[in-house]
Amino acid sequence: MQTNSMNTKMPKASASELLKNMKNETATELGLSNYSTADKGNLTSRQNGYVGGYMTKKMVKYAEENMK
């Protein structure tokens, strides 16, 4: 666990929480508002695919930048 300056324990965000946040941020960037509460079955495959594709693109870019 991480600690802050007051030496209190702060919980770490889980990987699934971080990915969920990234998914919502990516959807917002692509113009899909309220993606977290939207019924994904009512979205097209293309719309859902864009979100996953851009998430992957961001993660690859982040990894490449941090491997240098």
All heavy atoms as a GROMACS GRO file, in nm:
protein
  522
    1MET      N    1   0.083  -0.119   0.000
    1MET     CA    2   0.000   0.000   0.000
    1MET      C    3   0.087   0.124   0.000
    1MET      O    4   0.192   0.127   0.060
    1MET     CB    5  -0.090   0.004   0.122
    1MET     CG    6  -0.194  -0.103   0.130
    1MET     SD    7  -0.320  -0.056   0.247
    1MET     CE    8  -0.460  -0.070   0.140
    2GLN      N    9   0.039   0.226  -0.064
    2GLN     CA   10   0.108   0.353  -0.067
    2GLN      C   11   0.076   0.432   0.058
    2GLN      O   12  -0.027   0.413   0.120
    2GLN     CB   13   0.064   0.435  -0.188
    2GLN     CG   14   0.097   0.371  -0.320
    2GLN     CD   15   0.039   0.452  -0.434
    2GLN    OE1   16  -0.054   0.529  -0.416
    2GLN    NE2   17   0.095   0.434  -0.550
    3THR      N   18   0.167   0.520   0.095
    3THR     CA   19   0.139   0.609   0.207
    3THR      C   20   0.155   0.752   0.161
    3THR      O   21   0.232   0.782   0.071
    3THR     CB   22   0.234   0.582   0.325
    3THR    OG1   23   0.368   0.601   0.282
    3THR    CG2   24   0.216   0.442   0.380
    4ASN      N   25   0.079   0.841   0.223
    4ASN     CA   26   0.094   0.983   0.189
    4ASN      C   27   0.176   1.051   0.295
    4ASN      O   28   0.230   0.987   0.386
    4ASN     CB   29  -0.044   1.049   0.170
    4ASN     CG   30  -0.125   1.053   0.298
    4ASN    OD1   31  -0.074   1.028   0.406
    4ASN    ND2   32  -0.252   1.083   0.285
    5SER      N   33   0.189   1.184   0.291
    5SER     CA   34   0.275   1.257   0.382
    5SER      C   35   0.231   1.246   0.527
    5SER      O   36   0.310   1.264   0.617
    5SER     CB   37   0.283   1.404   0.340
    5SER     OG   38   0.155   1.461   0.345
    6MET      N   39   0.106   1.214   0.550
    6MET     CA   40   0.056   1.202   0.687
    6MET      C   41   0.071   1.059   0.737
    6MET      O   42   0.025   1.025   0.844
    6MET     CB   43  -0.089   1.248   0.696
    6MET     CG   44  -0.103   1.396   0.666
    6MET     SD   45  -0.273   1.454   0.660
    6MET     CE   46  -0.338   1.396   0.815
    7ASN      N   47   0.137   0.973   0.659
    7ASN     CA   48   0.164   0.834   0.693
    7ASN      C   49   0.036   0.752   0.714
    7ASN      O   50   0.033   0.662   0.796
    7ASN     CB   51   0.256   0.825   0.815
    7ASN     CG   52   0.329   0.692   0.818
    7ASN    OD1   53   0.345   0.628   0.716
    7ASN    ND2   54   0.374   0.653   0.935
    8THR      N   55  -0.068   0.784   0.639
    8THR     CA   56  -0.188   0.702   0.641
    8THR      C   57  -0.188   0.616   0.517
    8THR      O   58  -0.138   0.656   0.413
    8THR     CB   59  -0.316   0.787   0.646
    8THR    OG1   60  -0.319   0.872   0.532
    8THR    CG2   61  -0.322   0.870   0.772
    9LYS      N   62  -0.243   0.497   0.528
    9LYS     CA   63  -0.242   0.406   0.414
    9LYS      C   64  -0.350   0.443   0.315
    9LYS      O   65  -0.463   0.472   0.352
    9LYS     CB   66  -0.262   0.262   0.462
    9LYS     CG   67  -0.145   0.211   0.540
    9LYS     CD   68  -0.162   0.068   0.577
    9LYS     CE   69  -0.037   0.019   0.651
    9LYS     NZ   70  -0.048  -0.121   0.682
   10MET      N   71  -0.312   0.442   0.188
   10MET     CA   72  -0.405   0.471   0.079
   10MET      C   73  -0.417   0.345  -0.005
   10MET      O   74  -0.315   0.286  -0.042
   10MET     CB   75  -0.354   0.586  -0.008
   10MET     CG   76  -0.345   0.718   0.065
   10MET     SD   77  -0.262   0.847  -0.030
   10MET     CE   78  -0.340   0.836  -0.187
   11PRO      N   79  -0.538   0.300  -0.034
   11PRO     CA   80  -0.551   0.177  -0.115
   11PRO      C   81  -0.507   0.200  -0.258
   11PRO      O   82  -0.526   0.307  -0.314
   11PRO     CB   83  -0.700   0.147  -0.108
   11PRO     CG   84  -0.764   0.278  -0.079
   11PRO     CD   85  -0.665   0.356   0.002
   12LYS      N   86  -0.443   0.100  -0.316
   12LYS     CA   87  -0.404   0.105  -0.457
   12LYS      C   88  -0.526   0.074  -0.542
   12LYS      O   89  -0.610  -0.008  -0.504
   12LYS     CB   90  -0.297   0.001  -0.488
   12LYS     CG   91  -0.161   0.036  -0.440
   12LYS     CD   92  -0.062  -0.066  -0.491
   12LYS     CE   93   0.078  -0.034  -0.446
   12LYS     NZ   94   0.173  -0.133  -0.494
   13ALA      N   95  -0.534   0.141  -0.655
   13ALA     CA   96  -0.641   0.110  -0.749
   13ALA      C   97  -0.609  -0.024  -0.815
   13ALA      O   98  -0.495  -0.051  -0.851
   13ALA     CB   99  -0.653   0.219  -0.853
   14SER      N  100  -0.708  -0.107  -0.831
   14SER     CA  101  -0.685  -0.236  -0.896
   14SER      C  102  -0.672  -0.216  -1.046
   14SER      O  103  -0.715  -0.114  -1.101
   14SER     CB  104  -0.800  -0.332  -0.865
   14SER     OG  105  -0.917  -0.290  -0.932
   15ALA      N  106  -0.614  -0.314  -1.111
   15ALA     CA  107  -0.597  -0.307  -1.256
   15ALA      C  108  -0.731  -0.295  -1.326
   15ALA      O  109  -0.745  -0.220  -1.423
   15ALA     CB  110  -0.521  -0.429  -1.305
   16SER      N  111  -0.832  -0.365  -1.277
   16SER     CA  112  -0.963  -0.358  -1.342
   16SER      C  113  -1.025  -0.219  -1.327
   16SER      O  114  -1.089  -0.170  -1.420
   16SER     CB  115  -1.057  -0.465  -1.288
   16SER     OG  116  -1.080  -0.447  -1.150
   17GLU      N  117  -1.003  -0.154  -1.213
   17GLU     CA  118  -1.054  -0.018  -1.195
   17GLU      C  119  -0.983   0.079  -1.289
   17GLU      O  120  -1.046   0.167  -1.348
   17GLU     CB  121  -1.034   0.028  -1.051
   17GLU     CG  122  -1.124  -0.040  -0.950
   17GLU     CD  123  -1.087  -0.006  -0.808
   17GLU    OE1  124  -0.987   0.066  -0.785
   17GLU    OE2  125  -1.159  -0.051  -0.718
   18LEU      N  126  -0.852   0.062  -1.302
   18LEU     CA  127  -0.775   0.149  -1.391
   18LEU      C  128  -0.818   0.131  -1.536
   18LEU      O  129  -0.832   0.229  -1.611
   18LEU     CB  130  -0.625   0.123  -1.376
   18LEU     CG  131  -0.566   0.160  -1.240
   18LEU    CD1  132  -0.422   0.112  -1.231
   18LEU    CD2  133  -0.575   0.308  -1.217
   19LEU      N  134  -0.841   0.006  -1.578
   19LEU     CA  135  -0.886  -0.019  -1.715
   19LEU      C  136  -1.026   0.036  -1.738
   19LEU      O  137  -1.056   0.089  -1.845
   19LEU     CB  138  -0.881  -0.168  -1.747
   19LEU     CG  139  -0.741  -0.225  -1.769
   19LEU    CD1  140  -0.746  -0.376  -1.781
   19LEU    CD2  141  -0.677  -0.163  -1.892
   20LYS      N  142  -1.112   0.025  -1.638
   20LYS     CA  143  -1.247   0.079  -1.650
   20LYS      C  144  -1.242   0.231  -1.667
   20LYS      O  145  -1.311   0.287  -1.752
   20LYS     CB  146  -1.329   0.043  -1.526
   20LYS     CG  147  -1.476   0.076  -1.538
   20LYS     CD  148  -1.554   0.045  -1.412
   20LYS     CE  149  -1.552  -0.102  -1.383
   20LYS     NZ  150  -1.633  -0.140  -1.267
   21ASN      N  151  -1.156   0.296  -1.590
   21ASN     CA  152  -1.140   0.441  -1.603
   21ASN      C  153  -1.085   0.478  -1.741
   21ASN      O  154  -1.130   0.574  -1.804
   21ASN     CB  155  -1.050   0.497  -1.494
   21ASN     CG  156  -1.114   0.493  -1.357
   21ASN    OD1  157  -1.236   0.486  -1.345
   21ASN    ND2  158  -1.033   0.497  -1.254
   22MET      N  159  -0.987   0.401  -1.786
   22MET     CA  160  -0.928   0.427  -1.917
   22MET      C  161  -1.032   0.408  -2.027
   22MET      O  162  -1.037   0.486  -2.123
   22MET     CB  163  -0.809   0.335  -1.940
   22MET     CG  164  -0.737   0.359  -2.069
   22MET     SD  165  -0.600   0.245  -2.086
   22MET     CE  166  -0.523   0.310  -2.231
   23LYS      N  167  -1.115   0.307  -2.014
   23LYS     CA  168  -1.220   0.280  -2.112
   23LYS      C  169  -1.316   0.399  -2.120
   23LYS      O  170  -1.351   0.444  -2.228
   23LYS     CB  171  -1.296   0.154  -2.075
   23LYS     CG  172  -1.400   0.113  -2.177
   23LYS     CD  173  -1.488  -0.001  -2.128
   23LYS     CE  174  -1.412  -0.120  -2.083
   23LYS     NZ  175  -1.497  -0.230  -2.035
   24ASN      N  176  -1.356   0.450  -2.005
   24ASN     CA  177  -1.449   0.563  -2.003
   24ASN      C  178  -1.386   0.690  -2.058
   24ASN      O  179  -1.450   0.766  -2.131
   24ASN     CB  180  -1.503   0.585  -1.861
   24ASN     CG  181  -1.592   0.472  -1.817
   24ASN    OD1  182  -1.662   0.412  -1.897
   24ASN    ND2  183  -1.590   0.443  -1.689
   25GLU      N  184  -1.259   0.714  -2.024
   25GLU     CA  185  -1.188   0.831  -2.078
   25GLU      C  186  -1.176   0.821  -2.230
   25GLU      O  187  -1.197   0.919  -2.301
   25GLU     CB  188  -1.049   0.841  -2.016
   25GLU     CG  189  -1.048   0.883  -1.872
   25GLU     CD  190  -0.909   0.877  -1.811
   25GLU    OE1  191  -0.809   0.866  -1.885
   25GLU    OE2  192  -0.901   0.882  -1.688
   26THR      N  193  -1.140   0.703  -2.278
   26THR     CA  194  -1.124   0.682  -2.422
   26THR      C  195  -1.257   0.702  -2.494
   26THR      O  196  -1.263   0.767  -2.598
   26THR     CB  197  -1.068   0.542  -2.450
   26THR    OG1  198  -0.944   0.527  -2.382
   26THR    CG2  199  -1.047   0.519  -2.598
   27ALA      N  200  -1.364   0.647  -2.439
   27ALA     CA  201  -1.497   0.663  -2.500
   27ALA      C  202  -1.536   0.810  -2.505
   27ALA      O  203  -1.590   0.856  -2.606
   27ALA     CB  204  -1.600   0.583  -2.422
   28THR      N  205  -1.507   0.884  -2.400
   28THR     CA  206  -1.538   1.027  -2.398
   28THR      C  207  -1.458   1.100  -2.506
   28THR      O  208  -1.512   1.186  -2.576
   28THR     CB  209  -1.508   1.086  -2.258
   28THR    OG1  210  -1.589   1.018  -2.162
   28THR    CG2  211  -1.540   1.234  -2.254
   29GLU      N  212  -1.331   1.066  -2.520
   29GLU     CA  213  -1.247   1.126  -2.625
   29GLU      C  214  -1.303   1.097  -2.763
   29GLU      O  215  -1.289   1.179  -2.854
   29GLU     CB  216  -1.104   1.072  -2.616
   29GLU     CG  217  -1.028   1.122  -2.495
   29GLU     CD  218  -0.894   1.053  -2.479
   29GLU    OE1  219  -0.848   0.982  -2.572
   29GLU    OE2  220  -0.833   1.069  -2.371
   30LEU      N  221  -1.367   0.983  -2.780
   30LEU     CA  222  -1.423   0.945  -2.910
   30LEU      C  223  -1.566   0.997  -2.929
   30LEU      O  224  -1.629   0.969  -3.030
   30LEU     CB  225  -1.423   0.792  -2.924
   30LEU     CG  226  -1.285   0.728  -2.930
   30LEU    CD1  227  -1.295   0.576  -2.923
   30LEU    CD2  228  -1.211   0.771  -3.056
   31GLY      N  229  -1.617   1.071  -2.831
   31GLY     CA  230  -1.750   1.130  -2.844
   31GLY      C  231  -1.863   1.042  -2.797
   31GLY      O  232  -1.979   1.070  -2.827
   32LEU      N  233  -1.832   0.936  -2.725
   32LEU     CA  234  -1.935   0.846  -2.672
   32LEU      C  235  -1.959   0.884  -2.526
   32LEU      O  236  -1.897   0.829  -2.435
   32LEU     CB  237  -1.892   0.701  -2.684
   32LEU     CG  238  -1.868   0.649  -2.825
   32LEU    CD1  239  -1.806   0.511  -2.822
   32LEU    CD2  240  -1.997   0.647  -2.903
   33SER      N  241  -2.048   0.978  -2.502
   33SER     CA  242  -2.072   1.023  -2.365
   33SER      C  243  -2.150   0.918  -2.287
   33SER      O  244  -2.224   0.837  -2.344
   33SER     CB  245  -2.149   1.154  -2.366
   33SER     OG  246  -2.273   1.138  -2.431
   34ASN      N  247  -2.132   0.916  -2.159
   34ASN     CA  248  -2.199   0.823  -2.068
   34ASN      C  249  -2.175   0.678  -2.106
   34ASN      O  250  -2.263   0.593  -2.092
   34ASN     CB  251  -2.349   0.852  -2.060
   34ASN     CG  252  -2.377   0.991  -2.010
   34ASN    OD1  253  -2.308   1.041  -1.922
   34ASN    ND2  254  -2.478   1.055  -2.066
   35TYR      N  255  -2.056   0.646  -2.152
   35TYR     CA  256  -2.025   0.510  -2.196
   35TYR      C  257  -2.036   0.410  -2.081
   35TYR      O  258  -2.078   0.296  -2.101
   35TYR     CB  259  -1.884   0.506  -2.256
   35TYR     CG  260  -1.849   0.375  -2.324
   35TYR    CD1  261  -1.896   0.347  -2.451
   35TYR    CD2  262  -1.768   0.281  -2.261
   35TYR    CE1  263  -1.864   0.228  -2.514
   35TYR    CE2  264  -1.736   0.163  -2.323
   35TYR     CZ  265  -1.784   0.135  -2.450
   35TYR     OH  266  -1.753   0.018  -2.512
   36SER      N  267  -2.001   0.454  -1.962
   36SER     CA  268  -2.003   0.362  -1.848
   36SER      C  269  -2.145   0.315  -1.814
   36SER      O  270  -2.164   0.204  -1.765
   36SER     CB  271  -1.940   0.426  -1.725
   36SER     OG  272  -2.011   0.542  -1.689
   37THR      N  273  -2.245   0.398  -1.842
   37THR     CA  274  -2.383   0.360  -1.811
   37THR      C  275  -2.462   0.319  -1.935
   37THR      O  276  -2.576   0.274  -1.922
   37THR     CB  277  -2.456   0.476  -1.742
   37THR    OG1  278  -2.454   0.590  -1.827
   37THR    CG2  279  -2.391   0.510  -1.609
   38ALA      N  280  -2.402   0.333  -2.052
   38ALA     CA  281  -2.473   0.300  -2.176
   38ALA      C  282  -2.492   0.149  -2.190
   38ALA      O  283  -2.409   0.070  -2.144
   38ALA     CB  284  -2.395   0.352  -2.297
   39ASP      N  285  -2.601   0.110  -2.252
   39ASP     CA  286  -2.625  -0.031  -2.283
   39ASP      C  287  -2.539  -0.064  -2.406
   39ASP      O  288  -2.568  -0.019  -2.517
   39ASP     CB  289  -2.773  -0.053  -2.313
   39ASP     CG  290  -2.806  -0.197  -2.347
   39ASP    OD1  291  -2.716  -0.284  -2.337
   39ASP    OD2  292  -2.922  -0.222  -2.384
   40LYS      N  293  -2.432  -0.138  -2.383
   40LYS     CA  294  -2.336  -0.167  -2.492
   40LYS      C  295  -2.402  -0.244  -2.606
   40LYS      O  296  -2.356  -0.238  -2.719
   40LYS     CB  297  -2.216  -0.246  -2.439
   40LYS     CG  298  -2.144  -0.188  -2.319
   40LYS     CD  299  -2.100  -0.046  -2.335
   40LYS     CE  300  -2.019   0.003  -2.219
   40LYS     NZ  301  -2.091   0.040  -2.100
   41GLY      N  302  -2.512  -0.312  -2.578
   41GLY     CA  303  -2.583  -0.385  -2.681
   41GLY      C  304  -2.652  -0.294  -2.781
   41GLY      O  305  -2.682  -0.335  -2.893
   42ASN      N  306  -2.675  -0.169  -2.741
   42ASN     CA  307  -2.737  -0.073  -2.832
   42ASN      C  308  -2.635   0.004  -2.914
   42ASN      O  309  -2.673   0.083  -3.002
   42ASN     CB  310  -2.824   0.026  -2.754
   42ASN     CG  311  -2.951  -0.039  -2.703
   42ASN    OD1  312  -3.002  -0.134  -2.763
   42ASN    ND2  313  -3.002   0.009  -2.592
   43LEU      N  314  -2.507  -0.015  -2.885
   43LEU     CA  315  -2.402   0.050  -2.964
   43LEU      C  316  -2.361  -0.044  -3.078
   43LEU      O  317  -2.374  -0.166  -3.068
   43LEU     CB  318  -2.279   0.079  -2.876
   43LEU     CG  319  -2.302   0.177  -2.761
   43LEU    CD1  320  -2.176   0.186  -2.676
   43LEU    CD2  321  -2.340   0.314  -2.812
   44THR      N  322  -2.311   0.014  -3.184
   44THR     CA  323  -2.266  -0.070  -3.295
   44THR      C  324  -2.135  -0.139  -3.260
   44THR      O  325  -2.062  -0.095  -3.170
   44THR     CB  326  -2.245   0.015  -3.422
   44THR    OG1  327  -2.136   0.106  -3.399
   44THR    CG2  328  -2.370   0.092  -3.460
   45SER      N  329  -2.105  -0.244  -3.332
   45SER     CA  330  -1.978  -0.314  -3.312
   45SER      C  331  -1.862  -0.219  -3.340
   45SER      O  332  -1.760  -0.224  -3.272
   45SER     CB  333  -1.968  -0.434  -3.406
   45SER     OG  334  -2.066  -0.528  -3.377
   46ARG      N  335  -1.880  -0.133  -3.437
   46ARG     CA  336  -1.776  -0.037  -3.471
   46ARG      C  337  -1.749   0.058  -3.355
   46ARG      O  338  -1.633   0.085  -3.323
   46ARG     CB  339  -1.816   0.042  -3.595
   46ARG     CG  340  -1.711   0.144  -3.636
   46ARG     CD  341  -1.743   0.201  -3.770
   46ARG     NE  342  -1.714   0.096  -3.867
   46ARG     CZ  343  -1.676   0.118  -3.991
   46ARG    NH1  344  -1.666   0.240  -4.035
   46ARG    NH2  345  -1.651   0.019  -4.072
   47GLN      N  346  -1.855   0.108  -3.291
   47GLN     CA  347  -1.836   0.199  -3.177
   47GLN      C  348  -1.764   0.129  -3.063
   47GLN      O  349  -1.670   0.184  -3.006
   47GLN     CB  350  -1.971   0.252  -3.129
   47GLN     CG  351  -2.035   0.350  -3.223
   47GLN     CD  352  -2.177   0.384  -3.182
   47GLN    OE1  353  -2.257   0.296  -3.152
   47GLN    NE2  354  -2.208   0.513  -3.182
   48ASN      N  355  -1.807   0.009  -3.029
   48ASN     CA  356  -1.741  -0.064  -2.921
   48ASN      C  357  -1.598  -0.100  -2.960
   48ASN      O  358  -1.507  -0.096  -2.877
   48ASN     CB  359  -1.820  -0.190  -2.885
   48ASN     CG  360  -1.941  -0.159  -2.802
   48ASN    OD1  361  -1.934  -0.085  -2.705
   48ASN    ND2  362  -2.054  -0.214  -2.841
   49GLY      N  363  -1.577  -0.135  -3.086
   49GLY     CA  364  -1.443  -0.169  -3.133
   49GLY      C  365  -1.348  -0.052  -3.130
   49GLY      O  366  -1.229  -0.069  -3.100
   50TYR      N  367  -1.398   0.067  -3.160
   50TYR     CA  368  -1.314   0.186  -3.154
   50TYR      C  369  -1.259   0.206  -3.013
   50TYR      O  370  -1.142   0.238  -2.994
   50TYR     CB  371  -1.391   0.312  -3.193
   50TYR     CG  372  -1.402   0.336  -3.342
   50TYR    CD1  373  -1.512   0.403  -3.394
   50TYR    CD2  374  -1.303   0.297  -3.430
   50TYR    CE1  375  -1.525   0.426  -3.529
   50TYR    CE2  376  -1.315   0.320  -3.566
   50TYR     CZ  377  -1.426   0.385  -3.615
   50TYR     OH  378  -1.438   0.409  -3.748
   51VAL      N  379  -1.344   0.187  -2.914
   51VAL     CA  380  -1.301   0.208  -2.776
   51VAL      C  381  -1.188   0.111  -2.742
   51VAL      O  382  -1.082   0.152  -2.694
   51VAL     CB  383  -1.420   0.192  -2.677
   51VAL    CG1  384  -1.371   0.201  -2.534
   51VAL    CG2  385  -1.525   0.299  -2.704
   52GLY      N  386  -1.207  -0.017  -2.768
   52GLY     CA  387  -1.104  -0.116  -2.740
   52GLY      C  388  -0.977  -0.093  -2.821
   52GLY      O  389  -0.866  -0.107  -2.770
   53GLY      N  390  -0.995  -0.057  -2.947
   53GLY     CA  391  -0.880  -0.033  -3.034
   53GLY      C  392  -0.797   0.085  -2.989
   53GLY      O  393  -0.673   0.078  -2.985
   54TYR      N  394  -0.862   0.194  -2.951
   54TYR     CA  395  -0.788   0.312  -2.905
   54TYR      C  396  -0.725   0.287  -2.768
   54TYR      O  397  -0.618   0.340  -2.739
   54TYR     CB  398  -0.877   0.436  -2.902
   54TYR     CG  399  -0.889   0.498  -3.039
   54TYR    CD1  400  -1.007   0.492  -3.111
   54TYR    CD2  401  -0.782   0.563  -3.099
   54TYR    CE1  402  -1.019   0.546  -3.237
   54TYR    CE2  403  -0.792   0.619  -3.224
   54TYR     CZ  404  -0.912   0.610  -3.294
   54TYR     OH  405  -0.922   0.664  -3.419
   55MET      N  406  -0.790   0.207  -2.685
   55MET     CA  407  -0.728   0.171  -2.557
   55MET      C  408  -0.598   0.095  -2.581
   55MET      O  409  -0.495   0.123  -2.520
   55MET     CB  410  -0.823   0.084  -2.474
   55MET     CG  411  -0.934   0.158  -2.408
   55MET     SD  412  -1.045   0.048  -2.317
   55MET     CE  413  -0.935  -0.021  -2.195
   56THR      N  414  -0.602   0.000  -2.674
   56THR     CA  415  -0.483  -0.078  -2.707
   56THR      C  416  -0.374   0.012  -2.762
   56THR      O  417  -0.257   0.002  -2.724
   56THR     CB  418  -0.518  -0.189  -2.807
   56THR    OG1  419  -0.620  -0.271  -2.751
   56THR    CG2  420  -0.397  -0.272  -2.842
   57LYS      N  421  -0.412   0.102  -2.850
   57LYS     CA  422  -0.317   0.196  -2.910
   57LYS      C  423  -0.249   0.280  -2.801
   57LYS      O  424  -0.128   0.300  -2.804
   57LYS     CB  425  -0.391   0.285  -3.009
   57LYS     CG  426  -0.304   0.369  -3.097
   57LYS     CD  427  -0.391   0.442  -3.200
   57LYS     CE  428  -0.308   0.518  -3.298
   57LYS     NZ  429  -0.391   0.583  -3.400
   58LYS      N  430  -0.327   0.328  -2.705
   58LYS     CA  431  -0.272   0.409  -2.596
   58LYS      C  432  -0.176   0.327  -2.509
   58LYS      O  433  -0.070   0.376  -2.469
   58LYS     CB  434  -0.384   0.461  -2.505
   58LYS     CG  435  -0.462   0.575  -2.559
   58LYS     CD  436  -0.568   0.610  -2.457
   58LYS     CE  437  -0.633   0.742  -2.480
   58LYS     NZ  438  -0.733   0.771  -2.376
   59MET      N  439  -0.213   0.202  -2.479
   59MET     CA  440  -0.129   0.118  -2.395
   59MET      C  441   0.003   0.085  -2.464
   59MET      O  442   0.109   0.084  -2.400
   59MET     CB  443  -0.203  -0.008  -2.353
   59MET     CG  444  -0.312   0.019  -2.252
   59MET     SD  445  -0.391  -0.131  -2.189
   59MET     CE  446  -0.513  -0.161  -2.316
   60VAL      N  447  -0.001   0.058  -2.593
   60VAL     CA  448   0.121   0.030  -2.668
   60VAL      C  449   0.210   0.154  -2.670
   60VAL      O  450   0.332   0.145  -2.646
   60VAL     CB  451   0.089  -0.017  -2.811
   60VAL    CG1  452   0.214  -0.019  -2.899
   60VAL    CG2  453   0.023  -0.155  -2.809
   61LYS      N  454   0.152   0.269  -2.694
   61LYS     CA  455   0.229   0.394  -2.696
   61LYS      C  456   0.294   0.418  -2.560
   61LYS      O  457   0.412   0.452  -2.553
   61LYS     CB  458   0.138   0.512  -2.732
   61LYS     CG  459   0.210   0.643  -2.739
   61LYS     CD  460   0.115   0.756  -2.777
   61LYS     CE  461   0.190   0.888  -2.777
   61LYS     NZ  462   0.100   1.001  -2.806
   62TYR      N  463   0.218   0.398  -2.452
   62TYR     CA  464   0.271   0.416  -2.318
   62TYR      C  465   0.387   0.320  -2.292
   62TYR      O  466   0.491   0.360  -2.239
   62TYR     CB  467   0.161   0.393  -2.215
   62TYR     CG  468   0.208   0.401  -2.072
   62TYR    CD1  469   0.225   0.524  -2.009
   62TYR    CD2  470   0.238   0.286  -2.002
   62TYR    CE1  471   0.269   0.531  -1.879
   62TYR    CE2  472   0.283   0.292  -1.870
   62TYR     CZ  473   0.298   0.415  -1.809
   62TYR     OH  474   0.343   0.422  -1.681
   63ALA      N  475   0.372   0.194  -2.330
   63ALA     CA  476   0.476   0.095  -2.310
   63ALA      C  477   0.602   0.130  -2.390
   63ALA      O  478   0.713   0.120  -2.337
   63ALA     CB  479   0.426  -0.043  -2.349
   64GLU      N  480   0.586   0.172  -2.514
   64GLU     CA  481   0.700   0.208  -2.597
   64GLU      C  482   0.774   0.327  -2.538
   64GLU      O  483   0.897   0.330  -2.537
   64GLU     CB  484   0.654   0.240  -2.739
   64GLU     CG  485   0.613   0.119  -2.818
   64GLU     CD  486   0.557   0.154  -2.955
   64GLU    OE1  487   0.521   0.272  -2.981
   64GLU    OE2  488   0.551   0.060  -3.037
   65GLU      N  489   0.701   0.425  -2.488
   65GLU     CA  490   0.765   0.543  -2.428
   65GLU      C  491   0.839   0.509  -2.301
   65GLU      O  492   0.943   0.570  -2.272
   65GLU     CB  493   0.660   0.652  -2.401
   65GLU     CG  494   0.606   0.716  -2.524
   65GLU     CD  495   0.488   0.810  -2.496
   65GLU    OE1  496   0.444   0.818  -2.380
   65GLU    OE2  497   0.444   0.876  -2.591
   66ASN      N  498   0.791   0.414  -2.226
   66ASN     CA  499   0.853   0.381  -2.098
   66ASN      C  500   0.960   0.274  -2.107
   66ASN      O  501   1.023   0.242  -2.008
   66ASN     CB  502   0.744   0.341  -1.997
   66ASN     CG  503   0.666   0.462  -1.953
   66ASN    OD1  504   0.719   0.550  -1.887
   66ASN    ND2  505   0.542   0.470  -1.994
   67MET      N  506   0.978   0.217  -2.226
   67MET     CA  507   1.083   0.118  -2.246
   67MET      C  508   1.213   0.182  -2.292
   67MET      O  509   1.316   0.118  -2.295
   67MET     CB  510   1.040   0.012  -2.347
   67MET     CG  511   0.934  -0.080  -2.291
   67MET     SD  512   0.863  -0.202  -2.404
   67MET     CE  513   0.986  -0.236  -2.523
   68LYS      N  514   1.208   0.308  -2.324
   68LYS     CA  515   1.328   0.378  -2.375
   68LYS      C  516   1.424   0.411  -2.263
   68LYS      O  517   1.396   0.428  -2.154
   68LYS     CB  518   1.288   0.506  -2.446
   68LYS     CG  519   1.209   0.478  -2.570
   68LYS     CD  520   1.169   0.606  -2.638
   68LYS     CE  521   1.084   0.573  -2.760
   68LYS     NZ  522   1.038   0.690  -2.829
   0.00000   0.00000   0.00000
